[in-house]
């Protein structure tokens, strides 16, 4: 079972962050556009608890569509995750609706990615919400996901760049920004 463990930060000064990452040897990719459609169970409402609830995403990037499920375990940024490429996005959309899910929010972002050791870094520019840094680790089994988040956060804090941590998912960030 795959576990995705993340920490996210609002980035007020992208140029400052880029300079610090460069000093740490982090090379970021060219930007790509990701268009994510998020889904929630039809019975789930904003403000309801998320732990143990499976959410779904269809992501379109460079002509490829990826179907992802995320089930928060310890918090909304520590999830069991399953992911696969789908051949027909419209059929998958209809299947998701038939399984009792509803569309929630669309998240469009420009993403640049890099790595530091085993961790993935994403510098994201979310339409209507601004710039964010995401640092992610993948784990199997019974990894202490909160401890991994603490390690990721410590690494970001040691960068000494002015970022503000958020415990929100991008669908929450975009929903709040559009409200």
C-alpha positions as CSV (number, residue, x, y, z in Angstrom):
1,X,0.0,0.0,0.0
2,X,1.4,3.4,-1.0
3,X,1.4,6.2,1.5
4,X,1.9,9.8,0.4
5,X,3.2,12.1,3.1
6,X,3.3,15.9,2.4
7,X,3.9,19.3,3.9
8,X,2.8,22.4,2.0
9,X,3.8,26.0,2.3
10,X,2.5,29.3,0.9
11,X,5.4,31.0,-0.8
12,X,5.4,34.8,-0.7
13,X,8.7,35.3,-2.6
14,X,9.2,32.7,-5.3
15,X,12.6,34.2,-6.4
16,X,13.9,34.0,-2.9
17,X,12.8,30.3,-2.6
18,X,14.3,29.5,-6.0
19,X,17.7,31.0,-5.0
20,X,17.7,29.0,-1.7
21,X,16.8,25.7,-3.5
22,X,19.5,26.4,-6.1
23,X,22.1,26.8,-3.2
24,X,20.9,23.4,-1.9
25,X,21.4,21.7,-5.3
26,X,17.7,21.4,-6.1
27,X,17.1,21.5,-9.9
28,X,13.5,22.2,-10.8
29,X,11.9,21.0,-14.1
30,X,10.3,23.3,-16.7
31,X,6.7,24.2,-15.7
32,X,3.9,21.9,-16.8
33,X,0.2,22.6,-16.5
34,X,-1.9,20.2,-14.4
35,X,-5.7,20.4,-14.5
36,X,-7.2,18.5,-11.6
37,X,-10.8,17.7,-11.1
38,X,-11.5,16.7,-7.5
39,X,-14.4,14.6,-6.3
40,X,-15.8,13.7,-2.9
41,X,-18.4,11.1,-1.9
42,X,-21.9,12.5,-2.6
43,X,-22.8,12.3,1.1
44,X,-19.7,14.2,2.2
45,X,-19.9,18.0,2.7
46,X,-17.3,20.7,3.2
47,X,-16.5,20.9,6.8
48,X,-17.1,17.2,7.4
49,X,-14.2,15.2,8.8
50,X,-11.9,13.9,6.1
51,X,-9.9,11.2,8.0
52,X,-10.8,7.8,6.6
53,X,-12.8,9.2,3.7
54,X,-11.6,8.4,0.2
55,X,-11.4,11.3,-2.3
56,X,-10.8,11.0,-6.0
57,X,-9.0,13.1,-8.6
58,X,-8.7,13.1,-12.4
59,X,-5.5,14.9,-13.5
60,X,-4.9,16.0,-17.0
61,X,-1.3,16.8,-18.0
62,X,0.3,16.8,-21.4
63,X,-2.5,14.7,-22.9
64,X,-2.4,12.0,-20.2
65,X,-5.1,11.5,-17.6
66,X,-4.4,10.0,-14.2
67,X,-7.0,8.7,-11.8
68,X,-6.0,8.9,-8.1
69,X,-7.7,8.0,-4.8
70,X,-6.5,9.6,-1.6
71,X,-7.7,8.5,1.9
72,X,-6.4,10.7,4.7
73,X,-5.0,8.6,7.6
74,X,-3.4,10.9,10.2
75,X,-4.3,14.3,8.6
76,X,-5.3,15.5,5.1
77,X,-1.7,15.5,3.9
78,X,-0.9,12.0,5.1
79,X,-2.8,9.6,2.8
80,X,-3.1,6.1,1.5
81,X,-2.9,6.6,-2.3
82,X,-3.6,4.6,-5.4
83,X,-3.0,5.9,-8.9
84,X,-3.3,4.8,-12.5
85,X,-3.4,6.2,-16.0
86,X,-6.8,6.1,-17.7
87,X,-7.4,5.9,-21.5
88,X,-10.8,7.7,-21.6
89,X,-11.2,10.6,-19.2
90,X,-14.9,11.1,-19.9
91,X,-15.7,7.5,-19.3
92,X,-13.7,7.6,-16.0
93,X,-15.6,10.8,-15.0
94,X,-18.9,9.1,-15.6
95,X,-17.7,6.0,-13.7
96,X,-16.7,8.2,-10.7
97,X,-20.2,9.8,-10.7
98,X,-21.8,6.3,-11.0
99,X,-19.8,5.2,-7.9
100,X,-21.5,7.9,-5.8
101,X,-19.0,10.7,-6.1
102,X,-19.7,14.4,-7.0
103,X,-17.4,17.0,-8.4
104,X,-16.0,19.5,-5.9
105,X,-13.4,21.8,-7.2
106,X,-11.1,22.2,-10.2
107,X,-7.5,23.0,-9.4
108,X,-5.3,24.3,-12.2
109,X,-1.7,24.9,-11.6
110,X,1.7,25.3,-13.2
111,X,4.1,22.9,-11.5
112,X,7.9,22.6,-11.4
113,X,9.3,19.5,-9.8
114,X,12.6,18.5,-8.3
115,X,14.2,16.1,-5.8
116,X,16.3,16.2,-2.7
117,X,17.3,12.7,-1.8
118,X,14.2,10.5,-1.7
119,X,11.9,13.4,-1.4
120,X,9.9,15.2,-4.2
121,X,9.6,18.9,-4.3
122,X,6.9,20.8,-6.2
123,X,6.8,24.5,-6.7
124,X,3.2,25.2,-7.7
125,X,1.5,28.3,-9.0
126,X,-2.2,27.7,-8.4
127,X,-4.7,29.7,-10.5
128,X,-6.3,32.3,-8.2
129,X,-4.5,31.1,-5.1
130,X,-0.7,31.9,-5.5
131,X,2.5,30.0,-5.1
132,X,3.1,27.0,-2.9
133,X,5.9,24.6,-2.1
134,X,5.1,21.0,-1.5
135,X,7.6,18.5,-0.2
136,X,6.5,14.9,-0.4
137,X,7.8,11.5,0.7
138,X,6.4,8.1,-0.3
139,X,6.3,5.2,2.2
140,X,5.0,1.7,2.5
141,X,3.5,-0.2,5.4
142,X,3.1,1.3,8.9
143,X,5.4,4.3,8.6
144,X,4.8,6.9,11.2
145,X,3.5,9.5,8.8
146,X,3.3,12.4,11.3
147,X,7.0,11.8,12.2
148,X,7.9,11.9,8.4
149,X,5.9,15.2,8.2
150,X,8.0,16.6,11.1
151,X,11.2,15.6,9.3
152,X,10.0,17.2,6.0
153,X,9.0,20.4,7.9
154,X,12.4,20.6,9.7
155,X,14.2,20.4,6.3
156,X,12.0,23.3,5.0
157,X,12.5,25.3,8.1
158,X,16.3,24.8,7.9
159,X,16.2,26.4,4.4
160,X,15.6,29.8,6.2
161,X,13.2,31.1,3.6
162,X,10.0,32.9,4.5
163,X,7.3,30.4,3.8
164,X,4.1,29.7,5.8
165,X,3.0,26.2,6.4
166,X,-0.5,25.2,5.7
167,X,-2.3,22.0,6.7
168,X,-4.8,22.4,3.8
169,X,-5.1,20.4,0.5
170,X,-5.0,22.3,-2.7
171,X,-8.8,21.8,-3.2
172,X,-9.3,23.5,0.2
173,X,-6.9,26.3,-0.7
174,X,-8.6,27.0,-4.0
175,X,-12.1,26.8,-2.5
176,X,-11.1,29.3,0.2
177,X,-9.5,31.6,-2.4
178,X,-12.6,31.6,-4.6
179,X,-15.0,32.2,-1.7
